[in-house]
Every structure is written in structure tokens, then in C-alpha cells.
Amino acid sequence: MTKSHDTKNVGTNRAEYIKVEPKIHLHITDAGEGKPVVLIHGWPLSDEMYEYQYNDLINKNFRVIGITLRGFGQSSKPYDKYDYDVHARDIKKVLEHLDIKDAVLGGFSMGGSIAIRYASVYKGAHLSKLALFGAAAPIWTQRRDFPYNLPKSAVDALIDLNYKDRPKLLSDFAKIFSATETSLNEGIGNWLNKICLSASSFATAQCLVALRDTDLRKDLPKIKIPTLILHGKKDKICSFDLAEQMKAGISDSYLVPFENSGHSLFLEETQKFNSELIKFAGK
């Protein structure tokens, strides 16, 4: 057995759940040894979405920490607030509990928005770098002075459908998740759908509200750490315009376009995604 696959490097006996409030526990994937890379999933997924990143990171001598946000996956699902500040506070508690220092914080889609809020509010505490993957930022919906991405009415329709037919919501979302409807094979699509179905219906809706209403433009200039932006040129959920806005707003940022990817760049161009993240994290 080679060293890169030696089970002693995986990190057994680490907490699978971390308490962030008296009755609220977050599911954690914590494996590997080395510089920490903390990964935050998108809506309405869980930390399981990074399955095809975890092994590469561990084998390249990183400690990988995947956090499933409240309301999703195997984490607790309270009927409570689900705004970005709540999620950022939960991440802070996890990083404090694990005594994490100089981590790379990566976030996909909504997770990217939450990572921006975390880095802004907590002034980069516990972090050395930030990585944003198809992030839903600085705003996911259009404003008079922000003509990019989706109109608010489109998100209102998603919220309405969530409460009427959540499986259809997920099915409709899957059709625009990638560059084309056949970019991901059926098995991967079924796997993603299963993860999404594990989310709370309430959290699914409340996070759509946060995505619709939160403006992170004032957060961007507060980010003072090196930032990597990975974004699909064919993204139908978070248009490439958003990546350009993030690049303009974060002073020390670097944008890598994924020419052949839609929103699911971590699965459509996995090798490029992993290599760019590992290269950035290892600098």
C-alpha cells in the first residue's frame, strides 16, 4: 500500500458532528494531514458534493474539512433563521472547535457567498486564503444598479415550487446545473439528486430567500486575503458576469475561467478544478 493511500493519513477518531448550538450539530468530513482546506457546499447539497475533491486533497498532503451547513445533509435541521450570518457564525464555531489556523476556505455557489460573508465579518480569522467556486456573489439577483443573473421573480417561483413539489424543483434545477443536460452522466445526476433530497424543505426555501435578498458588494473590499475564483463560462445559475464582478471587487483575486463548464465545474472539469485548487492552496 502506497503512502498516499495509507489509512493512517486519513484521520480516524475525528469528530463527525460538531455542536454549534445546544441542539444543533453540523456534519463534518475531517480527513488527511497537512495544511487545512475547509469546503462549504452549495444549495441544496451537503459536504458530500466534494467526494471527488477529497481524495486528491488528502493524497496531496492537505487536511480537508467539509462542513455541512445546518438544514442540509446529515446536519441538524432547525426551523429557524438561515441567513448568511447564521451560517458564517456556525463556520466560525467549527473552526474554533477544531483549532484551525491558516486555512484555505472554499465555497461553492451559495457556499461561496457564505464564505465571502465569513471572511468579511470575521476579518479572515482562521484563514490564509479564500477560494470561490461558481459563487452566487456579489448578488444572485438583479437590482437597478446590478443587471446581472436572475430576476427576483425567478427565485420567487423557485420558492413557491419548493413548497408545492420539491422533487420537481430539484429536477428543473438539475437541467440547468451543467453546460448541457448531458454533461453529467445519469449516475452522477442521481447521486446529486439524492444529496439534494436530504435537505430540509424549510432550509431549502429559506436559503433561497437569503440568496435572493443578500447584497455582498460591501463585503468584497473587506476581503484582504488572496482569493481564487473558479467559474464556468457556461454557468446558467451563477452567470460568468458574477465572477467578473467578484474579481473587480476583491483586491487580491485571481479568476480562472472554465471554458467547458456550467455551474457544476467541480464535476464537469474535475481534474482542472482539483489541480487549480491544489496549486492555489499549496502556494
N, C-alpha and C positions, 0 to 999 in steps of 0.2 A: 504493500500500500504506500503510495507516494505521500510526501509530507502535505501536499496541498489538499489531500482528501483525508488526512488523519483526523479521526474524530476528537482527539484531544484539543484540536484547534477550534472546534465548533462552539464550545462554551456551554457545557451542560450545567445543570443546577442553577441556572439563572431564572429570575422571576418571569413567569409567563403572563402574570397580571400584576399591575401596579395600581394601588389605590390613590385616587386623586381627590376624592371627597368621601365622607363616611360610608356611603352606599354605592359609590361609583368606581368601578375598576376598568382600566384600559388593557386590552390585549396587546402584548409586546412580543415581537420576534427579536431576540438578542443573541447574536452568534458571532464567532470569529474573534480574532485578537488583532490589535493594532489601532490605528487612528480611527475614531468613530465617525461613521456616516449614518445620519438619522434621516429616515424616509417617512414622509407623510403622504398618504394616499389621496385620491380624488373622490368626488361624489359619483355614485353612492357605493364605492368599493370598500376595501379594507386593506390592511398591510399585506394580505396575500397577493395583491396585484404585482408585487415586486419579486415574485418567485424566480423570475428569470434574470434578476439582478443580484439576488442574494449570493448565489454560489460564486459568481465571478468576483464579487467584492471580497468574500471570505477567502477565496483562493489567491487574491492579490494582497492578502495581509491587512485587511481592514476589519474592524469590528462594525457590524451592521446592526442597527436598531430600527426596526419598523414599528411604528405606533399606529394602532387602530383608534381613530377618534371615537369619542362617545357617540352612541347611536348607530354604530356600524359594526359589521362583522361579529366578532366574539366579545366586543366590549359591552359595558352596561348601556342600557337604552332608556334613560330617564325621559319623562315628559317635562322638559324644562327648556332653558334657552340653548340655542345652537348658533350663536353669532361667532364671528372670528375671534373676538376677545376671550370667549369661554374656551375655545379650542386652544388658543395661544397659551392661556393660563394652564391648561391641562398639560401641554407640552413642557412648559417650564417646570411643573411639578415632577414630571417623569425624569427630566434631565437632572434636576436636583437630587432626586431619589437615587439615580444611578451614578451621581457624582461625575457627570460628563464634562470634559473640558476640550476646547478647541475642535469641536465637531464641525463637519460639513452637514448643514441642514438642507435636505432636498424635499421639494414638494411638487406633486403633480396636480394640475388643474385647480380645483378648489384647495387642495393641499398646498399648492404654490401660493395662493392668496393668503392662506393662514400662515405660511412660513414668512411671507413679507410682513404681515402684521406682527408676528413674533419678533422678528429681527428689529422692527421699528420700535415697538413698545418696550422691549427689554434690552434695547441698545446692543444687540448682538451677544447677550450673555450666553455663555457656554459654547459659543460658535467661533470658528475662524473663517468660514466661507458659507455662501448661500448658493443653492442650485435650484433653478426653476424649470419645470418640465411642462410645456403646454399650459402654462399658468393662466388662470382666469383673472388676470390683473392687467392694468390697474383697476379697471371696471369691467364687469362682464356684460353690462347692458348700456345701451346708448343714452346719452344726455344731449342737451342742446349744444354744449361745447365739447362733446365726445361722440363723434358719429360712427364709432366702431362697434362691430359684433352685433349682438342680438337686441331687438327692441324689447322693452319690458313686457309688452303684451305677450310675446312668445313664451316668456318664463311663467307668466300668469297661467297660460294654457297648460304648461307642464305641471304646475302645482295642482291645478284642477284635475288633470288626468291622474295624478298620483292618488288622489282620494277616490277616484271612480274605478280605475283599472291600472294598478301599479305594474303588473306584468306587461301591459301594452306600452306603458311609458318606457319601460326598460327596453322592450323590443324596438320601439321607434328610435330610441337613443342609440341603440346598437347599430342601426342602419347608417348613421352618420358619424360613428365613432372613429372610423378609419378613412383612408383616402378613397376607397371604394367599398362596396358591400361585400366584396370577396377578398379584400386584403388580408383578412384573418380567416383561418380555416374554421370549420364548424365546431371542432373540438375546443379550440381556444374560445370561440364565441360562447359556447355552452358553459365553459368554466367561468368566464367573466360574468355571465348572467346569474350563475349560482351564487357568486360572491355578492352581486348587487341585491339579489332577493333576500340575503341575510340581513340587510339593513332594516332599521325601523322605518315604518311608513311615516311616522311623525318627524323623525330626524331627516328623512329624505325631503320632506316638504319644507321644513324649517331651514335647512341648508340652502335650498333653492331661494328662499326669501333673502338669506344673507348674501348669496351670490348676486341676486337681482339688485339689492339695495346698497351694498357696501362700496364706497369710493376710497381706493387706496392711493390716490395721486399724491396726497400729502405725506404718505408713508415712504414713498420711494426715495426722496432725498435724505431721509434719516438713516438709510442703509449705508454703512461705512465699511463694509467688508467686501472682498472680492466676490463677484456674483456671476455664475454661469447661467445662460439662458438657452435651453434647448427647445426648439419649437418646429412643428411640422408646417411646411409651406401650404399643404392642402387641408389644414385643420378647419373643419366646419363648425366646431363647438367653441373654440377659442381662436379666432382668426389670427393670421400672422401679423396683422396690424397691432395686435396687443403686444406681441413680442417686441416690435419696434418701439412702442410706447414705453415698455419697461426698460429697454436699452437706453432710451433717451433720458429716462427719469432716475436711473441708478448710476451714480458716477463711475464706479469701478466695476463695469459689467461687460460681458463678452457674449455675443449672440452667435449660436451655431444653428443655421437652418438645416432642416431635414427635408430635402427636396422631394422625397418619395413617400412622405408620411402625412397622415391626417392627425387626429388627436391622439391615437394610440401609438405614438412614436416609439415607446418603450417595447412594443411588440412588433411593430412593422419593420423597424430598423434596429433590432435588439443589439447586434454586435457594435454598430456605430454608437448607439446610446450608451452602452456599458463602457466602451473604450473612452468616450468623451468624459463621462462621469469619473472614471478611474483616473484618467490623466489629470483632470482638474483637482480631484481630491488628494492626489499624490504630490502635487506641487509644493 
